[in-house]
């Protein structure tokens, strides 16, 4: 799986949009971009994933650049409950060799939402 | 409620003892995984299983063992051979045997060696 680079920490005021960047300049054509978050002492929570089109769900939006070398996770109206470590992961999905099974987590971005 | 459960939430072990961490899922997922997380670090894959009675080593399998006798259960044993077992252990599952589908995580078990 390709490596990703994220800022170690970010702050966001409650009610504002949180924009979390991720660089994945070595991403391959068959690798998806996944985002998870981990609230302190809990298991990671799936947020969203995409291949090349922008995606939106009830939690967040994912914007992937045209060259796919970077992406941004957007939490449109951050709340205190969104304080967590956010992980950007790129991984092959359609692979029957078993190598698709691993999620490679880096150290992520620690998002602190403040009043 | 569908989901993944892990027990216990906290576990204490004396040095030299084996200990087994439980992971159960009622999502009817084929694939299950065990990860280890150390403070301030990302997750590292210990073992994974794509179908019943089959499992593969991950990146850090030494000192650990698993079994997959039932689809819904994937227990992890931390043996005395694991030299630094204190960590946060996370179990996950996915619907697709190739692991290609999204993985969903349990709440984790924090293991502390006394």
HADDOCK unambig.tbl for C-alpha pairs under 7 A between the chains (distance, minus, plus):
assign (segid A and resid 42 and name CA) (segid B and resid 107 and name CA) 5.15 0.50 0.50
assign (segid A and resid 42 and name CA) (segid B and resid 108 and name CA) 6.39 0.50 0.50
assign (segid A and resid 43 and name CA) (segid B and resid 90 and name CA) 6.48 0.50 0.50
assign (segid A and resid 43 and name CA) (segid B and resid 105 and name CA) 5.52 0.50 0.50
assign (segid A and resid 43 and name CA) (segid B and resid 106 and name CA) 5.56 0.50 0.50
assign (segid A and resid 43 and name CA) (segid B and resid 107 and name CA) 4.56 0.50 0.50
assign (segid A and resid 43 and name CA) (segid B and resid 108 and name CA) 5.70 0.50 0.50
assign (segid A and resid 44 and name CA) (segid B and resid 105 and name CA) 5.97 0.50 0.50
assign (segid A and resid 45 and name CA) (segid B and resid 104 and name CA) 6.97 0.50 0.50
assign (segid A and resid 45 and name CA) (segid B and resid 105 and name CA) 6.76 0.50 0.50
assign (segid A and resid 46 and name CA) (segid B and resid 104 and name CA) 6.71 0.50 0.50
assign (segid A and resid 93 and name CA) (segid B and resid 100 and name CA) 4.17 0.50 0.50
assign (segid A and resid 93 and name CA) (segid B and resid 101 and name CA) 6.89 0.50 0.50
assign (segid A and resid 94 and name CA) (segid B and resid 100 and name CA) 5.97 0.50 0.50
assign (segid A and resid 95 and name CA) (segid B and resid 98 and name CA) 6.71 0.50 0.50
assign (segid A and resid 96 and name CA) (segid B and resid 98 and name CA) 5.53 0.50 0.50
assign (segid A and resid 98 and name CA) (segid B and resid 98 and name CA) 5.74 0.50 0.50
assign (segid A and resid 100 and name CA) (segid B and resid 98 and name CA) 6.48 0.50 0.50
assign (segid A and resid 100 and name CA) (segid B and resid 99 and name CA) 5.66 0.50 0.50
assign (segid A and resid 100 and name CA) (segid B and resid 100 and name CA) 5.72 0.50 0.50
assign (segid A and resid 101 and name CA) (segid B and resid 98 and name CA) 6.32 0.50 0.50
assign (segid A and resid 101 and name CA) (segid B and resid 99 and name CA) 4.23 0.50 0.50
assign (segid A and resid 101 and name CA) (segid B and resid 100 and name CA) 6.47 0.50 0.50
assign (segid A and resid 102 and name CA) (segid B and resid 45 and name CA) 6.72 0.50 0.50
assign (segid A and resid 105 and name CA) (segid B and resid 42 and name CA) 4.83 0.50 0.50
assign (segid A and resid 105 and name CA) (segid B and resid 43 and name CA) 5.36 0.50 0.50
assign (segid A and resid 106 and name CA) (segid B and resid 42 and name CA) 4.90 0.50 0.50
assign (segid A and resid 107 and name CA) (segid B and resid 40 and name CA) 6.97 0.50 0.50
assign (segid A and resid 107 and name CA) (segid B and resid 41 and name CA) 5.41 0.50 0.50
assign (segid A and resid 107 and name CA) (segid B and resid 42 and name CA) 4.97 0.50 0.50
